[in-house]
Amino acid sequence: MTNTTDAGNGALPVMPPCDHQPRPYDGPSREEVLEMRREFLTPALLTYYREPIMIVEGHMQWLFDHTGRRYLDGLAGIVTVSVGHCHPKVVAAINEQNERLQHATTIYLHPNIAEFGKKLASTFPKDSGLGVHYFTNSGSEANELAMLMSRMHTGNHDIIALRNAYHGMTNEAMGLCGLHTWKQNYASGFGIKHAKFPDCFRGPHGYDDPDAGEKYAEEIHDLIRYGTSGSVAAFIAEPIQGVGGTRDLPAGFLPKVYEMVRAAGGLCISDEVQTGFGRTGTAFWGFENHGVTPDIVTMAKGIGNGAPLACCTTRSEITDAMTASIHFNTYGGNAVSMAAGLATLDVILEEKIQQRALEIGNHLREGLDELHGRHPMLGDVRGRGLMLGLEIVTDRTSNAPATEATGAIFERCRELGLLVGKGGLEGNVIRLKPPMCWTRKDVEFACEIFDRALSEVEADGG
């Protein structure tokens, strides 16, 4: 149902074929749904696009609205869908478990949680000690648990995080973020210190400086020395900032920071909610790209291909601190979510999803780099594998954020059949993080759309 021509601008990019036929939608109209949301749901709920779209069905890399129109998903439900919407193996595992037993808390034994815990542990580097899991319902909860464990294990309180990070939407998790776009306007984050992000695009040490990472790490040294008592509980970072604008940490930064934090008595936490499960292509976990081993790893979103599932993984001696009192989660580790997690991990390993993310991601990066060479408003292309960002600027001299132009590109991509994300502190970064079942034809279609959208916005003067 996608138009193939655009008056005055020639042929539109041709969407790759799809053999899935969506079922006819016979529910409430889009207008009725909008009205019900306005009346019965919190106005704080975010919707994308000037005219919100109503998605009612999904199949692998495709999404369908209520009219049957098909879209190529370039955001994967904010990196939630790892192996494809409604992947048949994952759906089958969830359905089978739903029919057998929907819920029994962890006060009873159940094989799903034990089997998933064992298989998940096998994905971490050997001899790392990582493999003791606390299953939760969201990444926010996993990060709060990581904070709690760090403070209990070390006896220290201060936690260091990076500015413009995103670690969740609960009170304490928002305190970690230091991102004003996502934080509520009230005091939060007591005991949390924020360091500047090591930004090689805008900062004093650029991509061409091989020692940029170690130079930026000095910020953490100063923060420990002058901003804390000299002892810290933990340092937390995403290997690639997601909401913050798909910003990769420079080489050498994490090794130096981990050394400093551990010398100050703290633990190191890697937030792998968006970078985990092979998405970077070059490694299964994002921290592996930096040659470090954290003490705690948090994960969510892609762990269950859309199921409400998350996890906080660490070493046994760290979890020992939690035995001082009862720690309980009614829904964490429930049988249905565990079935989803185990089936998703099976697909990731059996279908070589990490290798796919590397190959398809490299093809995508080549296409975006080619666009970077032709479009002056495309200031930076960055990221790894199938987690890439396009920073839109007014010009390459000032690199001033082009927030309004980014919004226009974002909307035009949707009109042409591609759904992407938008992020960065100034809202000027297009986030491209698709289901990891994308094909080369999907990549070529997406690049054609970006080319078209950039050209149109540049022709309008940005």
BELNOR-V915959 format. One record per backbone hydrogen bond with DSSP energy under -1.0 kcal/mol. NH is the residue of the N-H (numbers start at 1). CO is the residue of the C=O. If there is no record, write none. Layout:
nh->[NH/NH]
co->[CO/CO]
//
This chain:
nh->[6/9/12/33/34/35/36/37/38/39/40/41/45/56/57/59/60/62/63/64/65/66/68/71/72/73/74/79/80/81/85/87/91/92/93/94/95/96/97/98/99/101/108/115/116/117/118/119/120/121/122/123/124/128/131/132/134/136/142/143/144/145/146/147/148/149/150/151/152/153/154/155/159/160/161/163/165/165/174/175/176/177/178/182/183/186/192/193/195/199/203/209/212/215/216/217/218/219/220/221/222/223/224/225/226/227/232/233/234/235/236/237/241/245/246/247/249/253/256/257/258/259/260/261/262/263/264/265/266/267/269/270/271/272/272/276/278/281/282/288/289/290/291/292/295/296/297/298/299/303/304/306/307/309/310/311/312/313/314/319/320/321/322/323/324/325/334/338/339/340/341/342/343/344/345/346/347/348/349/350/351/353/356/357/358/359/360/361/362/363/364/365/366/367/368/369/370/371/372/373/374/375/378/379/379/380/382/384/386/387/388/389/390/391/392/393/394/399/402/406/407/408/409/410/411/412/413/414/415/416/417/418/419/421/423/424/427/429/430/431/432/433/436/438/443/444/445/446/447/448/449/450/451/452/453/454/455/456/457/458/459/460/461/462]
co->[10/6/4/29/30/31/32/33/34/35/36/37/42/64/64/62/85/59/71/57/69/54/65/63/417/61/419/75/76/76/60/84/87/88/89/90/91/92/93/94/95/97/105/111/112/113/114/115/116/117/118/120/121/125/314/314/312/310/138/139/140/141/142/143/144/145/146/147/148/149/150/151/191/234/193/195/162/177/170/171/172/173/174/179/179/184/189/159/161/197/199/206/209/211/212/213/215/216/217/217/218/219/220/221/222/223/264/158/158/267/160/269/247/242/242/241/239/250/252/253/254/255/256/257/258/259/260/262/261/233/235/296/237/270/298/272/284/278/280/285/286/287/288/287/268/268/313/270/311/300/301/301/304/307/136/299/134/297/132/315/316/318/319/320/321/322/331/334/335/336/337/338/339/340/341/342/343/344/345/346/347/348/352/353/354/355/356/357/358/359/360/361/362/363/364/365/366/367/368/369/371/371/375/377/391/391/389/387/279/384/432/382/430/380/428/377/400/395/392/402/403/404/405/406/407/408/409/410/411/412/414/413/72/431/429/243/424/423/390/421/388/74/82/435/439/440/441/442/443/444/445/446/447/448/449/450/451/452/453/454/455/456/458/457]
//
